[in-house]
Amino acid sequence: MTDFKALKAYLSDFFDEFSYPRDDARVLTSAYDGIVSSPEAAAHLTGCLDAYEKDYRTDYHYILGESAKMAEIIGAHSYTTDLLVYILLSHRLWELYAERGYPREVWHRSMCDLKYKLDECRIVKGIVGSFVAGWFSGFFTLDRFGLGRLQFELVDFDREYGVLKPGDRVINIHIPRDGTHIDPESCRDAYLKAKEWFRDEATDYDGKKAFRCSSWVIYPGILPALKETSNVRRFTESFDIYDVSEYPDTRDLWRLFDTDETDPNRLPADSSLRRAYIDRLRAGLPLGSGKGILFI
């Protein structure tokens, strides 16, 4: 039987540990109270918790489906209940970490992503929650980990490229929006942490591991507009870019500008990177993304 009182205490502790803004914590707590006060909604929450307890590789579409039902019952936004459910699942995730001897620090860094996505949702959508909750499952299946400044997971490489072969296990990089720079020193520290974390699983190349990044951040088309000292430029140039995609739409703009706005005349121009993208939009040039490899 679900101990809803203990779960609420955990929720409060989680907000304290991760320094959630008081107003955000209040919205999420109110949603929790609404769920547990409704037998129907509480049953859906219990279903989510039980599914994850039984199998951490559960059907996460089911989890989000149950979240949507809870949101409808209590009159909340599904973005709010989506984030709330994952926060509650993080208690069991810590137990899984502890069972495997994983450090609390790695769990903490990984669960920081919930707050990063909360900040994005509040700024972009004006809602306390997450509009990309489908992304979270990689952390909860013990595949993706926050290690220093970056996040990492193992993926199968998909082509022949230099010493790399299809099926090689390479370390995939994600760059969370945590409010700090992606400077070379913090990235190097994260790479070394990931190399050690995946030392027995990632394919070895004479003592080195291959790191792969696929992101709008390493789109080489933007480099001419950036200073030599730009952290984004230095990060991009550290990779051997093996594939570039360009597209005429603005699918990734929100990641940089924290808004759904696409008119370059209304976008914030408070950083060199933002100004470079605004100039590109005004010139009618495409946006894009890159894929790169780095050996450490």
C-alpha positions in Angstrom: 0.0 0.0 0.0 1.4 3.4 -1.0 2.5 5.5 2.0 1.4 8.9 0.8 2.5 10.7 3.9 6.0 9.4 3.5 6.0 10.4 -0.1 5.0 13.9 0.7 7.8 14.2 3.2 10.2 12.9 0.5 8.8 15.5 -1.9 9.6 18.3 0.6 13.1 17.0 1.2 13.7 16.8 -2.6 12.6 20.4 -3.0 15.1 21.4 -0.3 18.0 19.4 -1.6 17.6 20.8 -5.1 16.7 24.3 -4.1 13.4 24.5 -5.9 11.9 28.0 -5.9 9.2 28.3 -3.2 6.4 29.1 -5.6 7.3 26.1 -7.9 7.4 23.8 -4.9 4.0 25.1 -3.8 2.5 24.3 -7.2 3.9 20.8 -7.3 2.9 20.1 -3.7 -0.6 21.4 -4.4 -0.9 19.0 -7.3 0.3 16.1 -5.1 -2.3 17.0 -2.5 -5.0 17.0 -5.1 -3.9 13.6 -6.4 -3.8 11.9 -3.1 -7.2 13.4 -2.0 -8.8 11.8 -5.0 -9.1 8.0 -4.8 -9.2 7.8 -8.6 -6.2 10.0 -9.2 -4.3 8.3 -6.3 -4.9 4.9 -7.9 -3.2 6.2 -11.1 -0.2 7.5 -9.1 0.0 4.1 -7.3 0.0 2.4 -10.7 3.0 4.5 -11.8 5.0 3.8 -8.6 4.2 0.1 -8.6 5.2 -0.2 -12.3 8.6 1.4 -11.6 9.1 -0.6 -8.4 8.6 -3.9 -10.4 10.7 -3.0 -13.4 12.8 0.2 -13.8 12.6 -0.5 -17.6 8.9 -0.2 -17.4 6.7 1.3 -20.2 7.2 5.0 -19.7 4.5 5.8 -22.2 2.2 4.2 -19.6 3.7 6.4 -16.9 3.0 9.6 -18.9 -0.5 8.3 -19.8 -1.3 7.8 -16.1 0.1 11.3 -15.4 -2.3 12.8 -18.0 -5.2 11.0 -16.4 -4.2 12.4 -13.0 -3.9 15.9 -14.5 -7.4 15.7 -15.9 -9.0 14.5 -12.7 -7.5 17.2 -10.5 -7.7 20.0 -13.1 -3.9 20.5 -13.4 -1.7 20.8 -16.4 -0.1 17.5 -17.5 3.3 19.2 -17.6 3.0 19.7 -13.9 1.9 16.1 -13.1 4.6 14.7 -15.5 7.4 16.4 -13.5 5.8 15.5 -10.2 5.6 11.8 -11.0 9.3 11.7 -12.0 10.3 13.5 -8.8 8.4 10.8 -6.8 10.0 8.0 -8.9 13.4 9.5 -8.0 13.1 7.9 -4.5 13.1 4.4 -6.0 15.9 5.5 -8.4 18.1 6.3 -5.5 17.4 2.9 -4.0 18.5 1.4 -7.4 21.7 3.5 -7.2 22.4 2.4 -3.7 21.9 -1.3 -4.5 24.6 -1.0 -7.2 27.0 1.1 -5.1 26.6 4.2 -7.3 27.6 7.5 -5.6 24.9 9.8 -4.3 26.7 12.6 -6.1 25.9 11.0 -9.5 22.3 10.5 -8.6 22.1 14.2 -7.5 23.7 15.4 -10.7 21.3 13.3 -12.7 18.3 14.5 -10.9 19.3 18.1 -11.3 18.0 17.6 -14.9 14.4 17.6 -13.5 15.0 21.2 -12.2 16.7 22.3 -15.4 13.6 21.2 -17.4 11.3 22.8 -14.8 13.2 26.1 -15.4 12.8 25.7 -19.2 9.1 24.9 -18.9 8.4 27.9 -16.6 10.3 30.3 -18.9 9.2 29.0 -22.3 5.6 27.8 -21.5 4.8 29.7 -18.3 3.9 26.4 -16.6 5.5 24.7 -13.6 6.4 21.3 -14.9 8.1 19.8 -17.9 7.1 19.8 -21.6 9.8 17.3 -22.4 9.1 14.6 -19.8 9.7 11.8 -22.3 13.3 12.7 -22.1 13.6 11.7 -18.4 13.3 7.9 -18.9 17.0 7.5 -19.8 18.0 8.6 -16.3 15.4 6.2 -14.7 16.5 3.2 -16.8 20.0 3.7 -15.5 21.3 4.4 -19.0 22.1 8.1 -18.7 24.1 9.8 -15.9 25.1 13.3 -14.9 28.8 13.2 -14.5 30.3 16.7 -13.8 29.1 19.4 -16.2 27.7 17.0 -18.8 25.5 14.0 -19.1 26.5 10.7 -20.7 25.1 7.4 -22.0 26.4 4.5 -24.1 25.1 4.2 -27.7 26.0 2.0 -30.7 27.9 3.8 -33.4 26.1 3.6 -36.7 28.8 3.7 -39.4 32.4 3.2 -40.5 34.4 6.2 -39.6 38.2 6.0 -39.1 38.8 3.4 -36.4 35.1 3.3 -35.6 32.8 0.5 -36.7 29.0 0.0 -36.7 28.1 -1.4 -33.3 31.0 0.1 -31.4 30.0 1.3 -28.0 30.7 5.0 -27.8 29.9 7.5 -25.0 27.1 9.9 -26.1 27.2 13.4 -24.7 24.3 15.6 -23.7 24.7 19.3 -22.6 22.3 20.3 -19.9 21.2 24.0 -19.6 22.5 24.3 -16.1 23.4 28.0 -16.2 27.1 27.5 -16.4 29.6 27.6 -19.2 30.8 24.6 -21.3 34.4 25.7 -20.8 37.2 23.3 -21.7 38.2 22.6 -18.1 34.8 21.6 -16.9 34.2 19.5 -20.0 37.6 17.7 -19.6 36.7 16.9 -16.0 33.3 15.5 -17.2 35.0 13.4 -19.9 37.4 11.8 -17.5 34.6 11.0 -15.1 32.6 9.4 -18.0 35.6 7.5 -19.2 36.0 5.9 -15.8 32.3 5.3 -15.4 32.0 3.4 -18.6 35.5 1.9 -18.6 34.3 -1.7 -18.9 31.5 -1.1 -21.4 32.7 1.5 -23.9 34.8 0.2 -26.8 38.5 0.8 -26.2 40.8 2.3 -28.8 44.4 1.9 -27.5 43.4 3.2 -24.1 41.0 5.9 -25.3 37.2 6.0 -25.4 35.2 7.6 -28.2 32.8 10.4 -27.2 30.0 11.3 -29.6 27.9 14.5 -29.6 24.9 15.2 -31.8 23.5 18.6 -31.1 22.6 22.0 -32.5 25.4 23.3 -30.2 28.1 21.9 -32.5 26.6 23.2 -35.7 29.7 24.4 -37.6 27.8 26.9 -39.7 27.6 29.3 -36.7 31.4 29.2 -36.0 32.4 32.2 -38.3 30.2 34.5 -36.2 31.8 33.5 -32.9 34.9 34.8 -31.2 38.0 32.6 -30.9 37.5 32.6 -27.1 33.8 31.5 -27.3 33.2 28.5 -25.2 30.7 27.1 -27.8 33.3 27.6 -30.5 36.0 25.8 -28.5 33.6 23.0 -27.6 32.6 22.5 -31.2 36.2 22.6 -32.5 37.2 19.9 -30.0 35.2 17.4 -32.1 35.9 15.9 -35.5 32.5 16.8 -37.2 31.5 13.9 -39.3 27.9 14.9 -40.2 26.0 18.1 -40.6 22.3 18.7 -41.0 20.6 21.9 -42.0 16.9 22.8 -41.9 14.8 25.8 -42.8 12.6 25.6 -39.7 13.2 26.9 -36.2 12.9 23.7 -34.2 15.8 24.3 -31.9 15.4 28.0 -31.2 13.7 27.6 -27.9 16.8 25.7 -26.6 18.9 28.8 -27.0 16.4 31.6 -26.5 14.0 30.2 -23.8 11.0 31.2 -25.8 8.7 29.9 -28.5 9.1 33.2 -30.3 10.7 32.9 -33.8 10.7 36.5 -35.0 14.4 37.6 -34.9 13.3 41.1 -34.1 11.7 39.9 -30.9 14.3 37.5 -29.7 16.6 38.4 -26.8 20.0 39.5 -28.0 21.9 39.4 -24.6 24.7 37.1 -25.6 27.1 36.7 -28.5 25.7 33.3 -29.4 22.1 34.7 -29.4 23.2 37.7 -31.5 24.9 35.3 -34.0 21.7 33.3 -34.4 19.6 36.4 -34.8 21.9 37.7 -37.5 21.6 34.3 -39.2 17.8 34.3 -39.1 17.7 37.9 -40.5 19.9 36.8 -43.3 17.5 34.0 -44.2 20.2 31.3 -43.6 19.3 27.8 -42.3 19.8 26.5 -38.8 21.4 23.2 -38.3 23.1 20.6 -36.1 26.3 18.6 -36.2 27.6 15.2 -35.2 31.1 14.9 -33.9 33.6 12.5 -32.4 36.2 13.1 -29.7 38.7 10.6 -28.3 39.8 10.8 -24.7 
